[in-house]
Structures are given as C-alpha cells and as structure tokens.
Amino acid sequence: MTNEDNTATLSHVEPILPVDNIVETVNYWHDVLGFAEKWTWGEPPNHGGVAWQGAFVQFSHNPKLAAASKGNAIFIRVKNLPSLYHFHQKKNAEIVEPLENKPWGMSGYTVREINGYYVVFAGALISNREKNANGPLLSAHIISRIPTPKEYMDLVLAVGWDKYVTHSTVDKVLAAPVHSVVAEEASGKVIGCALLLSDQATFYYVKDVMVHPDWQSKGVGSMLMKEITRWLDQNAAENAFIGLFTGENLAPFYKQFDFVPAFGMLKRIHRKEQPS
C-alpha cells in the first residue's frame, strides 16, 4: 500500500514506562510534574497513565524491567518553557540539568523522576529576559478594590487589549465584579489588576488578570492570583466552580493555583455594520 492509499491519521506517541509502583508514579507525575489528568487500572493498580494537553505517558507495573530501565529518557516539547521550569522549581522536582539554550538550536532542561527516568523538557530558544522570568519582585503591594476606569483602561492599553474593551464599555465592565484586586507600586500607580465575576452561588469567573509589561515576570501576577485565591477560599461556597480563559502558554502559571485544563467552547459576537 502506498502513502497515497493510506488515509490513517496519526494522533500522538504514548510511551509505556515500566515502574515499580503505579500509584506513586502517577501521583508524582500529577503533583510534581504537573500533568493534569491521571488514571490507574486494576486493583491493586498494575497500569496507569497521565496526560497534559498533547503529552501522554503510560506506566506498567514491572519491577524487574523498571530496575533495568533506569536512565532511559523521554523528550517532551513545550511552549513557554521558562514558565514550566519555574513551576518545577517550586515543586522541588529533581532538576539535573538547568534550563539553558542548547547548541542544536533549542532550549531545555532535564528532570530525573522518581523511577530514575530522565524527562527532557525542550522548547524554543529563550532570551535573557525569559531566563530571568519570575525574578525578584520590586516594591509592590496588593489592595482589594476595583480599579478606577482610568486605571483599568491604562492597563488595557498597555497589554494591548483595547480591541475588546473601550472607554464606552469600561463602566459596565467595572460594575460587574463581586471582588477585585489591584497591584500598586510604591508611588500608588496601579500596575496590575484581577477581576472576579460570580452568580454568588455556585460559579466564579476570574477575568482580566493584567500586569503592566514593565512589571511582568516580577511576581505581580502571582500576588494578584494569591489574593483572588485567598478570597475564594474564604468566601466561595463549598464545591463552587471557578473558571477562567487563558492561552496554552500560561497554563503552568495557573496550575500553581490548582486550576486544571478542561474542555470548553466559546463564541464571540461579530456584528456587521448595516448599510445606511
């Protein structure tokens, strides 16, 4: 059969790693490495797996083969690699090779997981600014209040969201939150904000987490989300659902606050101008 006759579509490669303990391995890949989905099969489990977006790894209970397989490696490509690197640092993963640009035109770092396998995370070459992401925070503090229309629009313009929010709609936007926080620098200038919408019963939506570009990668976003999370822990109903929209590149950031990827759909209204 020629390639022209083959209509199959390949989805992904899913390695199966022999391990000594299925439950411990699955929990490690979930809790430390950040893989959002996990599963086991059998009682006691003799097979399991984890998944995160397009990466899938399975594990098979085989202690003898696992002992002989230590030192083998798997390679995972990542978008926004520095963000995942800092996430793994905070989780105290055993990083045996630090994040750096490689001579073959990619960046990467290596983690040795609990079974002795080496997990190589790799991505695009990184700039000096990205290497220093999440660096020391300068003088800034968080206040629980709604930003003024001017403060809000200054941030919208700074991050390039003015296509979606205009001066004519800002009052309605700022009337909706049940809670919001702003980040202020020492002079009192607002450099970031986060809004929280809700039906005040079972659903909350984290909206407009913005940090001025001059203050990005300095911990301001984390400060905003920590305060939003603190408020939710104290005020949200038991089993309340918390949602947000974000780009794939920021998924590791929100994972720090116990958000996990989930399937969703959205629709944007585009009204065509009517002829006069």
Sequence and secondary structure as in RCSB ss.txt:
>XXXX:A:sequence
MTNEDNTATLSHVEPILPVDNIVETVNYWHDVLGFAEKWTWGEPPNHGGVAWQGAFVQFSHNPKLAAASKGNAIF
IRVKNLPSLYHFHQKKNAEIVEPLENKPWGMSGYTVREINGYYVVFAGALISNREKNANGPLLSAHIISRIPTPK
EYMDLVLAVGWDKYVTHSTVDKVLAAPVHSVVAEEASGKVIGCALLLSDQATFYYVKDVMVHPDWQSKGVGSMLM
KEITRWLDQNAAENAFIGLFTGENLAPFYKQFDFVPAFGMLKRIHRKEQPS
>XXXX:A:secstr
  GGG          EEEES HHHHHHHHHHTS  SEEEEETTTT EEEEEETTEEEEEEE HHHHHHHTT EEE
EE SSHHHHHHHHHHTT  EEEEEEE TTS EEEEEE TTS EEEEEES   HHHHTTT    SEEEE S   HH
HHHHHHHHHT TTT  TTTHHHHHHS SEEEEEEETTS EEEEEEEEE SSSEEEEEEEEE GGGTTTTHHHHHH
HHHHHHHHHHS TT EEE    GGGHHHHHTTT                  
